[in-house]
Amino acid sequence: MFTKLCILILFISGSFQNQEETDIQIRINQLGYLTEDSKVAIVFSKTPIRENFQLVNKETGKVSQEIKATPLKKNEWGGFKYSEVDFSQVKETGHFFIRGKKSGAESSVFRIGSDAFGNHQETLLEFMRQQRCGYNPTLDMVCHEKDGRTFYGPMPDSTYVDLSGGWHDAGDQLKYLITSSYATAHMLMAYEIYPDRFEDKVNALGQPWPNGIPDVLDEAKWGLDWIHKMHPAPDQLFHQVADDRDHRGFKIPNKDNADYGWGANQYRAAYFATGKPQGLMKYQSEATGVANLAGRSAAAMALAARIWEKDLKDPAFAEKCKRAAISLYQLGREKEGYQQGNSFGAPYRYNEETWADDMEWAAAELYKLTKENSYLEQAKTYALKTNTADSWTVRDSAAHYQLYPFINMGHYSLHEVADADFKKTLEGYYLEGIQYTLNRANKNPFHIGIPFIWCSNNLLTSLVTQVILYEKMTGDKQFEPFMAAQRDWLFGRNPWGTSMVTGIPEGGEYPVEVHTAPFVLLDMEVPGGLVDGPVFTSIYNNLLGLTLLKPDKFAAFQNEHVVYHDDVGDYSTNEPTMDGTAGSILMMTHFSR
């Protein structure tokens, strides 16, 4: 997914290019800006900035605008003095860079125009295909064909069940229904909202020839097929394949050296969702039910039933998904509560503690599928139960994946079919989270509204998505500058001047030394992977097993609040994740043209 750092880095990032000539740093969105976007660069230095900045057209060399830098009276991260350079009034299309009039400090080149964001939702899908388990088209190999043998199920332990397929979760090779159900449903919703913005370049196996189906649906079906396997009977649901016994160093998937009791590269543990605490060793998960998993999976199946019936004209698969949606939802009703991920020899797991949001989403999608009023009423009941209390957006911290998914998509889905009064209630839930994060953003120079807990980039893309959906629900565009600041952070308007997505933009500054086997063992670059992102310094200092393998190229820009390292040894900030990438697809599609 990434190539090694090379001489190009000396050329590609203007913010580092002039580092010896000036201590002024310029941070912009390296991809660029849509014509009507809020366009604000951040400039900083150890000393107060007393010069104007010029927006220069790269093609003509002419100055399009000269802008006075506005000092920011914010928390001075890292001891720097910060200013803003606002060029929002520029509507000219082209490639530009920002230059300090006195210092000569320059930003990297960026695009202004309706095509600034290209079609990078397709780039994210490229990374998703690289995460496939079973047949992996990027590596052209088949892996983990023997997944798996059961634990905690109604059948005897070690009974074989076919749970092959799905996606590897991150740089490791575990498979979770927790994350895969969300990834699948998110892609399907992105397609429903923007059906004309996806391409058809690969077939169902991810091989490079078209099959008449948008690639986002091919990828979603990879997830749907695995969810069907994880739900083999109306009253049965598996939730995880493999555990942290997987963590035996970097390895190519078809040569997995992990041993679950049947030898290396053999069967792997498959955990049945009981709704009760689980753990084969001393570390026990917490669990009160299965509705988080059943609800999200039901939402994905209901979305798929509509799409495969209406758009793909495949009534047989649509009916299969409809039956699964109904039985999964019923399972969630019978076992309300949450099932967490399982660990084996380490304390880390997915600590999800919410479930009403998932049942709201499922009920809303089932109402749209069946038109049965009972689903609509149940969706409203679950919405009132979840309100904003289950959202990280109104909290200052949370445990790892405690409040998952990081956006309640059920509010948007239900809003489409709710009465006028209830629409206002749902809009209020989104609005409360946006306003809370906006208040947090006003306290820092980069105007970022998230807490920097582990996987902060997932929170950031979810916040952008929440503003997008709020705009669609209400027509209220007052938060567009706030949304642009969150988005721009992801592509370079941050202390380190780096994109948080591998390979984007091409020729830009982006994660290279990523915590993945294809990079470490095969020197492969697979673009489109969203890395975990910066974490609070206090979190970083207390995680186990973190060792930087190379000198920190961003050392001058680390600060007392948050850290980020483009280093293989930092799994906390530089490991791309499957669900984080999938959860960015709606955002990327929205800005594409």
N, C-alpha and C positions, 0 to 999 in steps of 0.2 A: 503494500500500500504506500510505501514511501521509499524514496531513494536517499542515499547518504548525502550529507551536506557536502557541497562541492564549491568550486570557485565561483559559481553563479551567485552564491549568497553575497559576495562582495559587490555584485552589480545590482541585484534585484531589489534591495531595500534602501531607498533613499534615506530613510531615517537613520540607518547605520553608516551609509556611504560617507556622510560628512562628519562623522563622530569626532575625528581628529581635528577637524577644522573649526568646529563650534560645539558648544555644549547644549545648544538648543535642539530639542527633539520635536518632531512633528508627527502626529498620529492621525491617520485618516482611515476610512474604509477603503481597503485596497481594490475591492471590486469596483466601487464607485457609487454613483447616486442616480436615482431616477430623476427626471427633469423637475418634477414638482416636489422632490424630497426636501426635508430639512437637511442642510449640509453644513455641518459644524466640525472643524478640525480642533484637536487639542494640541497646544504647544506648551512645552515645559522646559525649565532650566533650573539650575541651582541658584541663579540670581534672577532678579525681576526682569521681565522681558519688556524692552522699551524700543520697539521697532514695529513698523507695519509689515504686512505680508502680502505677497502678490499671487494671484491665481494666474498661472501661465498656460497658454494653449501650446501643447507640445508640438503640434503640427506646424503652427505659424510662428511660434516663438513670441507672440504678442501677449501682453498683459491684459487679461480680460477684466480683472478687477483688483483694486488695491484695498486691503481691509485692515482696519485698526484692530489690534488684538485687545480683547476685553479681559482684564484680570479677573480671576475667580477667587473669591474669598471663601474657600472651602478647606477641608482637612488636607493638609499638605503631605500627601503620601510620599514617603521616601525622602522627605526634606526638599522636594522640588517646589518651585513657584509655577502655577498653572495659569494659562490664559486660553480663551476661545477665539477661533477665527471663523466667523460666520459668513458663508458665501451662498446662503440659501437663495438669494435673489438671482443668481446666475442661472439662466435657462438655456444657455448655449450648449449645443451638443458637440462632443469631441473628447479628446484625451488631454488631461491637464495634470499639473503638479503645483504644489504650493512652495513658494520660495520666500525666505526672509529677506527683506529689502536691503538691510545692512549686513547681516551675517552671512547671507548666501546659503543658509541651511535649506535643504530641499526635502520634500516628501517623495515617496515613490509616485509613479504615474498612475492615475485612475481615470475611469470613464464617467462622463455625465451623459445620460440619454436613456430612452425607454428600454434599451437593450443591455443596460449595465449589468444586470444579474444573469444574462444569458439564459441557459436552460439547465442550471446546476442541480435542479431536482433529479435530473438523470444521472449526474455525477454521484449523488448520494445513493442512488439505486445500484450503481456500480460497486460501491462498498458493500451494500447489503448482499449482493451476489457472492462477494468474497467471503462472507460469513456463513454461507450455506454449509450445513452438515448433510451427509449422504453424498450426493454428487456435487462437487464444488467446481463450477465452471472456470473460475479464475486459476485454480491449481490443476484443473483437469484430472481430478482424482476422486475416488470414492472412499469415504471414511466412516467409521463408527457404525458399520452395518449391523453390529450385534447389540445395539441399544434395544432393550436393556433387560435386567432381571429385577423383579419387584421387591419392595419393602413397604410394610404397613398396609398392604392391600387386603381385600377380602380373600384373595387367593393365597396359597402358602408363599412365604418369603422365598425369593430366588426363582419364582416362576418366570419363564420367558414371556415377554410381550414385545411386539414390534413397535418401537417408538423411534425408529430411524427417521432421518429428515430434520426439518427445522433449521434453526440458526445457532451457531456458536454465539455465546453471549457477548464476549469482548475479545481481549487478547488471549483469554483462556478458552476452553472448549466445552464448558458446561452449557446446558440448555434449560431454560426456565420458561414455564407458562406465564409467570409473573410479567416478564418483559416481552415475550413473544406475542402474547394476546394483545398487548397495547400496540406493539409495532404493526401488527396485522390490521387492527381496527383503524389506526391512525392513517395508514396508507389508503385504506378504502374510503375514509372520509375525505382525504385530500383529493382523491379522484372524483368523488361525488360533487365536491364544491367546484373543482376546476377540471372537468372531464376533457377539455380540448387542449390541455397544456402538456400532455404526456406523449412521448414518442414510442415507436415500435421498432426497436433495433435488434432484439434478441428473442429467442424462442422460450418455451416454458422451462427448459433446462439452463437457460442463461447463455446459450451458445449464440454466436454472432450472426444470426439471420432472423428476419422478422417472421412472425406467425399470425399477424392480423389482430393481435391483442396488445393494448398498451402495456409497456414493460412494468409499470407500477402494479398492474393487475396480475401479471405473471409472478411478480415478487410476493404480492399479497396471497396469492394462491399457494405459494410454497409454505407460507405460514398457516393457511387454512387447512391444507392437507395434514400438517403435523398436529394441529389442534384436533382434527377428527380422530387421529390416532390416540391422542391423549384422553379422549372421551369415547372409549370403546363401547359403552353401554349407557343407557339413560341415567343410571345411578352411579356411574363410575367416572372418576377424573384423576388423572395423574398430573403432577405439577412440576416435576424436576427430573432431569436425567444427569447423572454424575454429581460430584461434589468436590470439595477442595482437595481431595486426593489427586485431582487433575493437576495441581500446581507443582509440577516436577521440572520446572524450567521450560524453555521454549522448545516446541516440537512441531513437526509437520503433522497435520491431523490424521493422515493414514498410517502414521508411525507413532501412535500414542503410547508412551511408556508407562502410563498410569495403570495401576493394578487394583482392582476392586474385589479381589479374592478369586478371580478366575484366570489370572495371568495378565501380563502387559498386552495392551491393544486387543483386549477381549471384551467380554460383557461389562456393562457399566450399570451402576445402581439406578433404579427407576423408582421414584417416590410417589406413592399414592396419596391423594389429598383426602385426609381424614377429618380435617377441621380441628385437630388436636395437636399439642406440641410433639415435635419429632426430633430425632437426633440419634445416630448410631453410636456416638461416643459421648463425651461429657458435655458438649455444647448442644443445648436444646433450643429449638425455635419456640416461638410463642404462636398460638393459633386459637381462634375461637369459632371458626367456620370456614367456608370455602367460597363465600359470595363474591369476594374480590376477583378471584380467578374465573369463576363461573359467569359472573356478570360481564366482565370484559370480553370473555370468549363468546358469550351470547351476542353481545353487541356486534362483534366482528362477523359472526355467522348471519345475523339479520341483515347487516349491510351487504354482505356477499350475496344473500338470497335475492335481494332487489336488483343488484348490479348484474348478476349472471342471468337473471330472468329477462330484464328489460334491455340491457345493452349488449350482452354477449349471446343472447338467444340460446341459452343452455338450460332448459327447464329441469333436466335431471339433476345437475349439480345444484341448481337453485333450490330444488326441493330437499336435497340432502342437507343443505345448509339451514334451511328453514326448520327442519326437524331437529337438528342439533341446537339451533338457537332456542327453541322452545324447551327442550329437555335440559339444557345448561341453565337457563333462567330458572326453571323449576327447582333444579338442584340448589341454586343459590337461595331461593326462597326457603327451602327446607333447612339449609345450613347457613343462615345469615352469620356473618363474621368474616374474619380474614385468615388466610393461610400464608405463612411466611416461607422464605427460602430456608434450606437446610445447609448446615455446615458439618464438617467431620472433625478436623483437627485444628481449626482456627476459629477465632471468635467472630469473623466477619460473615454477614449474611444479608439478604434483602429483608429489611425490618418493616415491611408494609403493615400498617395498622388501620387502614381505611377500607371500606367496602360499599357504603351506601351510594357513593358516586358512580361506581361500576354498575350497580343494579339500576340506578336512574338511567344511565346510558342504554343499558340493555332493554329496559322497559319502553323507553322512547323509540328505539329502533324497532322493537317488536310491534309497537302500536302502528308505526308507519308501514310495517310489512303486512300486518293482519287486519288492521282497523278495529281491533277488539278494544272497547272502551276500558276494560279492566286494566290493560297495560298502561293506558294513559293516566288513570287515577293512581296506579302504583308508582309510576314515574314521578308524579307530583309529590307523593308521600316521601319517596326516597330523596327527592330534591330538597324538601324542607328539612329532612333529617341531616343531610350533608351540609347545606347552606355554604358558609365560608369556613366553618370550623375545621374541615378536613383539608384545608389548603395551606401550603407553605407561604402563600403570598401575604398572609396576615400574621406571620410569625417571624421571629428574628433568628431562629435556628430550628433544626430538626435532625433526627437520627437518619442514617443512611437508608434512603428509600422509604422512610416512615410514612410520608404523605404522598403516595404514588397512586396513579400517574400524577405528573407534575402540573397537569391541567385537567379540569373536569369538563371533558367533551360532552358529557350528558346534558349540561346546561344548554349548550348550543343546539344539540339535537332536539331536546324537548321544546326549546323556544320556537322551533319551526311549526309546532302543532298545538302549542298551549293557547289559552284564551288571553285576551289583552292584559288583564290584571296580573295573571301569572307570568306573562312575558316580562312585565316590569320587575317582578320579584327576581327572576333569573338574571336580568340585566344588572340589578343591584348587586347580586353576588359577584359577578365579574368586576363591576365597578369598584366595589370595596377593596378587592385585591389589587387592582390597578392603582388606586389612590394610595394604598398603604406602601406599595413598592415605590411609587413616585415620591412619597415623603422620604423614604430611605435614600433614594437617588439624589435628592437635593442636598445631601450632606457630603457627597464626594465629588471630586473634580471630573470624573468620567460620566457622572449622571447615571450610575448603574444601580438598579433597584433590588438586586438579589442578595441573599446571604451566601457567602462563599463556603457552603458546605460541599462535601464530596459530590462530584458530578454537577458542579455549578453551571456548566454550559447547558445541561439539560433543563435546568430551571430557566435559564436565559431564553432558550428557544421556545419554551413553553409560555413564558411571559409575553414574548412577541406574538405568539399564536393567540394568546388570550386577548390581546389588544385587537388583532385582526378580526377575531370572531365577534368581539364586542362591537366593533365598527359595523360589521355585517348585521348584527342584531338591532342596532340602534340608529345607524347613520351618523353617529357622533364621532367626529374626526379630531377632537381636541387633543387627543393623546398621541397624534402622529409624530411630533418631535421627540417625545419620550420613547416611543417604539423605535424610531430611527436610531436613537442613541444606544439602545440595547442591541439592535441588529449590527450596528457599526462596530461595537466592541468585538463581536465575533470575527470580524474580518480585518482587524488591525488597529482600531481606535482604542487601544488599551496600553498599559505601561510598557509592554514588551514589543509592541508594534508588529505582532504576528496574527495571522489568521488562526482560528481554532479548528479549521477543517482541512484535512490533508489534501494537498494538491490544488487548493483553491485560494487565490487565483493562480492560474498557470504562470510561472515566472515570478511569483510573489514570495513573500516570507510566510511560511506555513510549517506545521509540525513535520519533522523529518525523522528524528531519532525516536520513533514511537515504540511503545511497549507491546509489540506484536511479533509472532514467530515469522511471518513472511518477510518482514523487514530484517530481522536479526539473522535468520538462517538463509534466506534466499535473495536478500538485497532487493526486494520487490517494492515498488511503489503502487499502491492502490488508492486512488484519490477518492474523496467524498466521505471520509470518516470523521465524525465529530469527536474530538478528544474530550476527556473528563473536564478539563479546564482548571482554572486557578482555585486554590483552597485557602481558607484562613491559615495564616502562619501557625497558629496554635494547633490546628488539626494536623498539618504537615509534620510538625515536630513530634507528634505522638503516635504516628503510624509505624507499623512494624515493617522491617525489610526494605526500607527505602535507602538506596545508595546511588548517588549520581556517578555515572561512569566516565563522564568527560567534564572538563571545566565548563562552568555555567556561562554561556554566551550572553545571558540576560542579567548577569550579576549586578550590573550598574543600575538596573531598573527594578530589582526586587525591593520590597518595602515591608514595613512593619505590619501591614494589614493582610496582604495576600501574596502568594508565591505561585509561579508557574515555571516549569522546566521542560524544555524540549530535549528530553533525555530518556533513553530506554529504561534506566533504573528507577524512574519516577512513575510508578503505576497509578499514583493518586491524581496526577494532572495530565499525563501524556499517553493515556491508553484510550484508543477509540472504542466506542461501545455501539452495539447493534441497535438498542432501543433509543439511545440518544440520537443516532443518525436517522433512524426512521421517524422519530419525533420531530425532526427538523424539516421533513419533506413538505408539509403544508406551508410552512413559513417560506421556504425557498420557491415553492410554486407560486405563492401569492405575489412575490416580487418579480417573477419571470414575466416575459412578454412574448 
